[in-house]
Amino acid sequence: MNRPSDTAARIDALLRDRLSPQSLEIRDDSAAHAGHGAIGGHFRVRVVSTDFRGLKPLARHRLVNALLAPLYASEVHALTLEALTPEETTSTTSSN
Protein backbone atom coordinates (compact mmCIF):
# COMPACT_ATOMS: atom_id res chain seq x y z
CA MET A 1 0.00 0.00 0.00
CA ASN A 2 1.19 3.53 -0.70
CA ARG A 3 1.96 5.93 2.10
CA PRO A 4 -0.61 8.73 2.56
CA SER A 5 1.97 11.43 1.83
CA ASP A 6 2.65 9.77 -1.53
CA THR A 7 -1.08 9.71 -2.19
CA ALA A 8 -1.43 13.40 -1.34
CA ALA A 9 1.30 14.13 -3.89
CA ARG A 10 -0.56 12.09 -6.52
CA ILE A 11 -3.83 13.90 -5.73
CA ASP A 12 -1.97 17.20 -6.10
CA ALA A 13 -0.44 16.21 -9.45
CA LEU A 14 -3.71 14.93 -10.93
CA LEU A 15 -5.69 18.03 -9.95
CA ARG A 16 -2.98 20.51 -10.97
CA ASP A 17 -2.56 18.81 -14.35
CA ARG A 18 -6.24 18.96 -15.29
CA LEU A 19 -7.69 21.92 -13.37
CA SER A 20 -4.79 24.41 -13.22
CA PRO A 21 -6.11 25.56 -9.85
CA GLN A 22 -5.55 29.02 -8.45
CA SER A 23 -5.47 27.39 -5.04
CA LEU A 24 -5.16 23.78 -3.94
CA GLU A 25 -5.01 22.53 -0.36
CA ILE A 26 -4.76 18.85 0.50
CA ARG A 27 -4.91 17.64 4.08
CA ASP A 28 -4.25 14.05 5.03
CA ASP A 29 -6.67 13.07 7.81
CA SER A 30 -5.75 9.38 7.73
CA ALA A 31 -4.23 9.31 11.22
CA ALA A 32 -7.58 10.28 12.73
CA HIS A 33 -9.14 7.17 11.16
CA ALA A 34 -6.41 4.63 11.84
CA GLY A 35 -7.46 1.16 12.89
CA HIS A 36 -10.87 0.88 11.30
CA GLY A 37 -9.62 -1.38 8.52
CA ALA A 38 -10.21 0.86 5.53
CA ILE A 39 -8.05 0.44 2.47
CA GLY A 40 -6.60 3.82 1.59
CA GLY A 41 -6.43 7.14 3.34
CA HIS A 42 -8.78 9.94 4.27
CA PHE A 43 -8.19 13.29 2.61
CA ARG A 44 -9.67 16.78 2.70
CA VAL A 45 -9.28 18.80 -0.53
CA ARG A 46 -10.08 22.45 -1.19
CA VAL A 47 -9.59 23.40 -4.83
CA VAL A 48 -10.27 26.75 -6.49
CA SER A 49 -10.40 26.70 -10.28
CA THR A 50 -11.93 28.62 -13.16
CA ASP A 51 -12.84 25.20 -14.62
CA PHE A 52 -15.72 25.09 -12.11
CA ARG A 53 -17.41 28.18 -13.58
CA GLY A 54 -20.88 27.31 -14.80
CA LEU A 55 -20.90 23.95 -13.02
CA LYS A 56 -23.23 23.12 -10.16
CA PRO A 57 -21.62 21.62 -7.04
CA LEU A 58 -22.54 18.05 -8.00
CA ALA A 59 -20.91 18.44 -11.43
CA ARG A 60 -17.77 19.85 -9.80
CA HIS A 61 -17.56 16.88 -7.45
CA ARG A 62 -18.11 14.45 -10.31
CA LEU A 63 -15.29 16.11 -12.25
CA VAL A 64 -12.84 15.85 -9.35
CA ASN A 65 -13.92 12.27 -8.56
CA ALA A 66 -13.38 11.27 -12.20
CA LEU A 67 -9.87 12.74 -12.10
CA LEU A 68 -9.05 10.89 -8.89
CA ALA A 69 -10.75 7.61 -9.90
CA PRO A 70 -7.46 5.72 -10.36
CA LEU A 71 -6.65 6.32 -6.68
CA TYR A 72 -9.92 5.04 -5.22
CA ALA A 73 -9.12 1.34 -5.62
CA SER A 74 -6.25 1.32 -3.14
CA GLU A 75 -5.08 4.79 -2.10
CA VAL A 76 -8.13 6.89 -1.21
CA HIS A 77 -10.87 5.61 1.07
CA ALA A 78 -12.60 8.91 1.83
CA LEU A 79 -12.48 12.39 0.34
CA THR A 80 -14.00 15.56 1.72
CA LEU A 81 -14.13 18.07 -1.11
CA GLU A 82 -14.66 21.80 -1.42
CA ALA A 83 -14.63 22.87 -5.09
CA LEU A 84 -14.96 26.61 -5.70
CA THR A 85 -14.57 29.22 -8.41
CA PRO A 86 -12.25 32.17 -7.74
CA GLU A 87 -15.30 34.43 -7.47
CA GLU A 88 -16.76 32.28 -4.71
CA THR A 89 -13.63 32.63 -2.61
CA THR A 90 -13.68 36.41 -3.05
CA SER A 91 -17.30 36.69 -1.94
CA THR A 92 -16.65 34.39 1.04
CA THR A 93 -13.61 36.40 2.12
CA SER A 94 -15.23 39.81 1.75
CA SER A 95 -18.34 38.84 3.74
CA ASN A 96 -16.34 38.09 6.91
Buried (B, 14 or more C-beta within 10 A) or exposed (E): EBEBEEBBEBBBEBBEEBBEBEEBEBEBBBEEEEEEEEEBBBBBBBBBBEBBEEBEEEEBBEBBEEBBEEBBEEBBBBBEBBBBBBEBBEEEEEEE
